[in-house]
Amino acid sequence: MPRARHLVILSLLTVVCLGSSVFAQTYKLKIPKGLKPLKIPADNPLTKSKIELGKQLFFDKRLSADNTVACVSCHDPKKGWSNGARFATGFKGKMGGRSAPTIINAAYQYFQFWDGRALHLEGQALGPVANPIEMNLPLAKMEAKLNKIKGYRTQFAKVFGKDKITRGMVAKAIASFERTVLSGDAPFDKYKAGDKSALSAAAQRGYRVFFNKAQCSACHAGPNFSDGGFHNIGMGIKAKNPDLGRFLVTKLEGDKGGFRTPTLREIARTAPYMHDGSKKTLEDVVEFYNKGGVPNPQLDEEIFPLKLSKQQKADLITFLKEGLSSKSYPNIKPPKLPK
C-alpha cells in the first residue's frame, strides 16, 4: 500500500507541476540516447549564460560560511557526482547521517534528497548552503556575500536583468546547471536499440536477472532506473535510533524507513551505496537484496529473498557495471570563478 500510494501521488504531482513546463527553447539541451525529453520549468528557462553561472556557483566555495565547502565538495564529477565516502562532510568537518546522493540525472526526479523534502532542483539547490552541517551560510548572508562580488553582480544582471542578487536567482542558476548533468547512451541503451553486441554475454544474462528473476525494475524503473518513489528495504531500521527517512517529512506510519529510489545510471562510480553509505561494493548491495532486506513492519512489498545463484549474482553485477556506464560520462571540469 505505501508504494502504491506514493506512485499515485507522484503521478498526480508530476502532472500538476510539470503541466505548465515547456521544452527548452532558449538553450537546446542535448539529451543522451535512452533518456526521455527533459521538461524545463516555465519560470526558469535554460540559457547558456545561466547554465555557466550555475556551474560557477556549484564549484564556488564562497557559498559556505568559511569558504571551504562548495556543492562540488559532496558532488564531485570524479566520484560519480557524489563524494566517495559513507557520509557527506561539510562545514568544519561535520558529518551528516546520510550519504551524498549523486547529481546525475537528478533533473528527472520530482522529489529531491533521500527523504523527498524538497521539490525539483530549484527547491533543492539552496538546502545544503543554509544547512549548518553542510555549508552553514544563512541565505541572507549568502545574498549579501554574493552582492559584494563584482563579477557575480555583472553576470547575474546579464542573466536575470536585475541589479541585486537574490536567493531565488541563485537557486535557478544552480538548478539550470544541474539539469545538464546527464548520463545515458550507455551499452544498455544501445542493446535496447537493437545492437546485441553492445553487452557481453555475462551482461546479457545479468540483464535478464535484473528484469526477470530479481525484479529489480519494480523500483528501478524507466530510462532513469528509478521510479522516483520511496521504499523501505530495512536498511538501518534495527539501529538504536534508526533514520526514519520519508516519515520525518510526511509523519505517515507507512513511510517509516522509506527512502527515495536512486538512479542506477553510472552506479559503478557512486560507491559506497544506500542512503547511509553502509554498503561498500555492489557485491554487498546484491547480497543484501538477495537475502530479502531486513524484516520490519513497513518492509516494502517488493522486497523478498531472491535466491540467486552465485553465477546470477555475478552476472547481475556485470550488467550494472557494464550496461549502465556511459562513455559520454559528464566529467565536467571546474570553471574560472568571478572576482
N, C-alpha and C positions, 0 to 999 in steps of 0.2 A: 503493500500500500504506500509506504513512504516514497518509493521510487516512482510509482505511477503518478502520485500527486505532484512530485517535483517536475516530472516531464510535462504534465498538463499545464502547470503554472509557467514553466519555461516557454512553452509554445505560445501561450497567451501573451506573456510579456514581450516575447520577441515580435509578435505581430503588432502589438501596441507601440513599442518603442522604435522598431525599425520601419514601421509602415510609412513614416514621414521621411525616411532616409532616401538618399539619391546615390546613384553610382557616381564614382569620382569623375568629375568633368574637368576641373581646373588642372589637375595633375593626373595623368593616366598611369595608374599604378600597375605594374606588371605582376600578374598573378601566376605563380608557378603551376605547372600542369598537375592535375589531380585535386586542386583546391577549388572551392566554389568562388564565384564572383564576390568580392568584398563590398559590403554596403557601408557607405560613409554617412555619418550624421549630417543632416541638412544644415545645422548651425555650426559645423566645423569642417567645411570642405577642404580637401587636400590641396596644398600648393607646394611647389618645390622649396620656396623660401621658408615656409612654415615647418616643413619636414627637417630642413637643415638647422633651423633654430631649435627645434625639439631635440635633435641629435646633440647639439652643443649643451643644452640643459641636462640631458641624460648623462653626459660624461663629465659634467662640471661639479667638482667637489665643493664649490662655494654655495651649493644648495644645502649644505649641512652647517650646523652651528659652529663647528671648529675647522671647517674647510678640509676635512679628511675623508669624507664619505660622499660618494655620488651614487646615482641609480645603478651605474655600471659596476659598482663595488660588489653588489649582490647579483647582478645580472650581466655577467661577463661573456662576451661573444666567444672567448677562448674556452669557456667552461659550459657550453651549451646554453648560454644566456641565463645561467644560474650561477652559483658560486663554488661548486665543487666541494662544499663542506656540509656537514649534517645540519647546522643551523645558520640562519642569516646573522651576520655580525655587523653591528653598526657603531654608533657614537661611543667613543672611548672603550671599544672592545665589548660592548654589551651584546648579549645574545638573546634572541627570542627563543621560543619553544617549537618553531616550525622551520622547515627548510624553505629556501627561496625558490618559488616556482619559476619555471622558465618563461621568458617573454615570447618565445617562438609561437607564432600563430595565436597569440593572446587576443588578437583582433577579432577572432571568431567566437570568443567566449563572452556571453552576456554577463554572467556573474564573474567577478574578479576576486582574487585572494582565495585561499583554501576554503574559507567559510562563506564565500559569496557576499561579503558585507558591502562591497562596492559594485556599482553597475557600470558597464562599459569601461573603456580605457580612460576616458575623461574623469570618471569617478574614482578610479584607482590611482591616477598619476601623482597626486599630492599626499596621499596617505602616508607613505614612507618618509616624506620630507618633514611632516609635523610630528611623526611618532618619536617620542623621547628615547626609545630604544634603538631606533634606526638612524635618522639624520638630525633629529632633535632641533629643528628650526621652525618655530611657530610661523604660520603663514603670513601674519602681519609683518614679522621681521624679515621673512623671505622677500616680500614685496619691497620693503624699504631697502634691503641689500641689493636687489637687482636694479632698482631705480638709480642707484649710485654708480652703476657700471655703464659708462657712456656707450660702449659698443652694443650692449644689450638694448639700451634705450633706442638707439638708432634702428636696430633690427626689428624690434617689436613695433616701432612706429610704421615701418615699411610693411610689415606683415598684417598688422591689425588696424592701422590707421589712427592710432591713439597715442598720445604722448606719455601717458602714465601706464606702467606695467601693473597688471592685476593678476591675482591668483588664477582667475578663470582663463586668462590668456596663457599662462604658464601650463596649466593643465591641458589646454587644447593643443599647444605646441608639442608637448611631450607625447601625448596620445597620437598625434599625427605621425611622429617618428616611429613610435612603437607599432603602428599599423603596417609599416614597411618591413618589419622583421618577420619574414615568412619563409616557410620551408615546405616544399612539395617537389614534384618532378623527381621522385625517388625511384629506385628499382621496382618497388611495388606498383607505382603508377604506370610505369612502362609495361609491366606484366599484365596489369588490368587492361591496358590499351591494346593488348594483343601480342606483345613481344615476349614470348615464352622463354627466351634465353636471358631475360633480364634478372631472373632469380636462379640461384643454384638449385640443384636437386634437393639439398637439405632445406633450403629456404622455402621451396615449394611445399615440402612436407610440413614445415612449420606453419606455413600459410593455412594449410588445411586444419592443423591443430588449433590455430588461433580462431578460425571462423566456425569450426565444427565441434570437435571433441572438447576443447576447453571453453568454447563460447565466450571468449574474451570480448567479442564485438557486441555483447549485450550492453556493455557500458562504454567500451572504447569503440564507439560507432562513428560512421560517416567519414568524410575525407580528412577530418582533423583527428580521427581516432579518439574522440571524446563526445559523450552525449551532453556535456555541459551541466549534468545534474550532480547530485550529492549521494554518496553511498557509504554505508557503514560496513567495513570489511573486518572490523575488530582490532585494527592496528592501534596499539597502546591503550585499549579500553580497560585492561586489567591493572593499569597503574594505580598507585595510591590516590593520586589526583589526576585522573585522565582528562585529556583535552577533549571536550565535547563537541568541537567543531561547529557545524551548522546550527546546532541547538542554541549556542551562545548568541546567535543572531535572531532566530525565529521563536525560541522558547517552546518549540513544539516537541513533545516527547519522542515522536518518531524520528526526529532529526538528530538525536543524541549519537555522537560518534560519527556523524556523516561529514565527508569531505568531498570537495569537487573532483570530478574525474579529470586527471591531467591528460594532455595530448601525449601520444606515443611517438609523434614525429621527432626525429633526432634523439630518441631515447638512449642510444648508446653513448651520447655525450653528456647526459644530465645526472649521472650518479653523484651522490647517493640518492636513494629513492624513498618514496612515501612522504606523507605530509610532515613526518617527524624525522626524516632522513635516516631512519634506523636500518634500512637495507642497503648494504654497500654495493652489491652487484645484482645484475639481472637474474643470476642463478638464485640468489637469495629471495628475490621477488617471486619468481616462478615457483619455488618450493613453498613459499608462504601460501600462495593461491592453491597449489596442489593439495595442501593439507586442509583447505577449506576455510582459511582465515582463522579468526578467534571467535568462538561461540559467545553470543551475548543477546539480550532481548531484542535489540534493534538490528541484528545482523541482516544484511541485505539478502533478499530472496535469490539473487543471482549468485551468491557465494555458497559453494558446496565443494566437497572433496572431488578433485578432478581425476585422480587415479591415473596419472600419466606415467608412461614408462620412461626409463632413463633416456631412451632414444627420442621419444616425443618431446621431452623437456629440452633436450639439446637442440632439436630441430626448431622448436618454438623460439628459443633464444637466437638462433641463427636468423630466423625470419625478422625478428625485431631489430637486430643489429644491422643486418644486410639490407633488408627490404625497406626500412624506413629512414635510412641515412642518405641524404641527398648530396650530390657532388656540387650543387649550387647553394650550399650552406651559407647563410648570411653572416659571414665573418667580417663585420664592419669595423673599420679602424677608427681610432679616436680623432675627432676633428680639432681644428685650431679654435681656441676659445677667445671670445671678445674681451677687450680690456676697457 
